[in-house]
């Protein structure tokens, strides 16, 4: 029989995410906490990505809301919550954090476009900023400004995801690039569905993506400026993730934003190498 700890470990490993490589360098209890929290995020995110019927997905997310409330009342039933709850108090993980992640996934069910950047930032806050806040507490923080760093880094990484997934998301009926910015660069929504690469890419689209990438780079720089020296060593796993994601962003730039017909990614070996290098350098 699979234990809750084995369940979350398998869930995290199966995702192939960059996050998993950063977890490998943590002490056992912190690794157990971040693995359980990350498995929760994956479970909730998978509801939106894998359930075809929006009504069924909404029912499943409502179930997760009840499960969170029940778990913090001392009765977790799902293996993810059974793995997470014994560690929640020690690392400052609260029901509001998990509820925020669920709320972000609900936004994906209810909203497929964002009018402007402030609207997109709200979504990024829920699905990435709050995740960063929990992660930085698990890694170990002593300063309040570390929370601000984690939120800004979460935003930078989510913007990188959005850039990488423009084509995939458009085929799912979702466009995260703000409508006001599509209009600014005269890019029509239907153009994001083009797959006749590389000749299907317009100069307008490339200019729009340069604009998105520059903003993401600014967020990475702002995040690093916010990280206090006192917490830098403890926050190494976050710095590993930042370096992996920023390397991915630069790879996308090198490929001239050919993201409509393919999903540009880093190999597992490269991610592990970046994580190990960050661990040794401390930055």
N, C-alpha and C positions, 0 to 999 in steps of 0.2 A: 504494500500500500504506500502511495506517495505521501510524504509528509508536506505540511505547508511550506517548509523551508525548501524542500526539493522542488515543489511546484513553482515558487517564485524564481528560483534559480534557473529552472528550465525556461520559464516565460521570458526572463531577461536575456538569456543566452540566445534563444531562438529569434529574437528580434533583429539580431545582427547590428544593433545600434552602436554608434560611437560611444554612448554612455557606458556601455558594458566594459569597454577597454579601460576606462578610467576607474571603474569599481575595483578592478583586479589589484590595484595598488593600495587599497585601504586596509586598515586593521579589521579583523574578523567581525566584531560587533557593528562597527560603522558600515562595513560592506553588507552585512545582513539587513541593516535598516534601509540603506539606499536601494538595495535590490528589491526588497518588499515594496517600497514606495514606488519604484520605477515599474514594477509588475502591475501595481494598481493603475498607474497612468496608462499602461499598455492595454489593460483589460477595458478601461473606459473608452480609450481611443479606438480600439477594435470594434466596439459597438457601432460607432459612426462609419468606420471604413468598410466593415464586412457585412453589416445587416442592410439588405437592399430596401426593405420597406421602412420608411421614416417613422410610421406609427409604432412598429415593433421596436425600432431603435429607441424611441421615446419611452416606451414601457420599460425597456431594459435599463435605461439611464435612471428612471424613477426608482427601479429596484435597487440600483447602486446607491441612490440617495438614502433609501431606507436602511440599506446595509451599513452605510457609514454611521448613521444615527444609532443603529442597534449595536454596532461594534463599540462605539464610544460609551454606550450604556453597559458594556461588559458582556455582550453576546454576539461575537463575530461568527458568521456561518460560512463565509467563503474562505478558501485557503489563503488567499492574498491578505485578507484582513486578519486571519488567525496568525499569519507570520508577522504582520505589521504591528498589531496592537501591543504586544509585550515590549516593544521598543519605542512606541510613540512618545510616551511621557519623557523619557530620557533625552530625546532629541527634539523636543518642542513641536512635535507634529500634532496639529489640531484638526478637528472636524472641518473647520472653515477652509483649511487648505485643500482638503479632498473635495469639498463641495465646490470650490472655485474651479478645480480641474473638470468636474462634471458639468458645471455651468458653461465652461468653454466649449465642451463637446456638444452641449445643447445648442450653442450658437451655430455650430456646423450644421445641425439639423434644420434650424430655423432661418438661417441667413447664408446665401451663397455669394453675395457681393458686399463690398464695403465702399461707401460713398467717398470717404476721404481717409487720410492717414490717422487722425485721432480715433476714428472708428476702428481701424485695424489695430491700433495700439491697445485698445480695450480687450480685444480678442487675444492678442499676444500676451497681455498681462495675465489672463486667466490660464492659458495653456502652456505658457513658458516662464513668465515672471514668477508666478507662485511656485512653480516647480523649482526654479532656481533658489527661491527663498528657503524652501524646505531642504534642498540639497546642501546649501551653504551651512545650515544649522547642523545637519548630520555630519558634514565634513569637520565642523568645529569652528566656531567664530566667537570673538570676544568684543567686536566693535559693531555698532549700529550701521556704520557706513558699508560694512560687508554685505548687508541686506540690499542696500541701494546698488552696489556692484552686481549682486546676483540678479536683480531684476533687469538691469541694463544688459547684462550678458545674456540672459534669457531672451530678451528682445532681439539682440543681434543674431542669436542662433536661430530663432524662429523666422526672422527675415531671410536668413540663408536658406532655410528649408523652403520658404515660399518661392525664392528665386529658382532653386533646384527643381521644384515640382510644378512649375507653371503649366507645362503641357499635360502632365498626368492629372492635375487638379481640374484643368479646363475640360478634359474628357469625362470627368466625374460631375461636371456641371457647376464647379466651384471656381471662382476667380477671386483671389485674395489681393491682387494688385488693386489699389484704390481707383474707383471710377474716375475721380478728378484727375489722376495722373495718367490714366489711359487717354483721356481727352486732351491733356496737356501735350502728349506726344503723338496725338492723332492715331492711336492704335485701337482698332475695333475688336470687340470681344471675339468675333468669329475667327480672327487671324490667329488667335492662340490655339486653335484646333488644327493648324496646318502641320502636316507631317512630311511634306515633300521637301525634306532637308537635303543638302544645306541651302539650296537656292530659294526655299520658301521664306527665308528670313529677310525682313525689310530693315532698312537703315533706321526707320522710326522705332521698330521693336528693339533693336540693339541699343539705341539711345535711351529708351525707357529702362532697359535692364541695367545699363551703366549707372543711371540715376538711382536705381534700387540698390545696386552693389555699393555705391559710394556712401549711401545712408547706412547700410549694414556695417561698413568699415568704420564709420564715425562712431557707431554704437559700441563696437569692439574697443576702440580707443578710449571712449568715455568710460566704459566699464573698467578697463585696466587702471585708469586714473583714479577711480573711486575705491579701488581695493587697498585697504590700509596695510602697511608693511607688517604690522603685528599679526595679521591673519594670513599672510601670503603663503607660508609653509603649509598651514592646515588646508588651504583652499586649492592645493595642487591638483586634485581631481577635476575641479572646475576649470583650471587653467589647461589641463589636458584636453578637455572637451572643447574649450575655446580654440586651442591650436588646431585640433582636428577639423572643426567646422570652418575656421578661417582658411585653412589649407584647401578645403573643398571649395570655398568661395573663390579663391584665387585660381583653382583648377577650372571652374566654370568660366571665369574671366578669360583664361588662356584659350578656352574652347570657343571664345566669342559668343557666349550665351546661347549655345546650341541646345536649348533645353525643351524645345517643343516636341521633338521626335524621339528623345532619349532621356534617360535619367543618369546624369553624370555622378559618379561616386568614387570613393577611395577604396582600395583593396583592404581586407582585414589586416594583412601584414603591414601595410603602410600606416593604418590607424594605430596598430600596436607599437610600431616604431616611433610615431609621434608622441604617443603616451609615455613610452619609456624615456625618450629624450627629454620630455618636459619634467618627468620625475627626477631625472639626474640633474638637470639645470635649475629646476625650481622656478621656471618661468616659461 
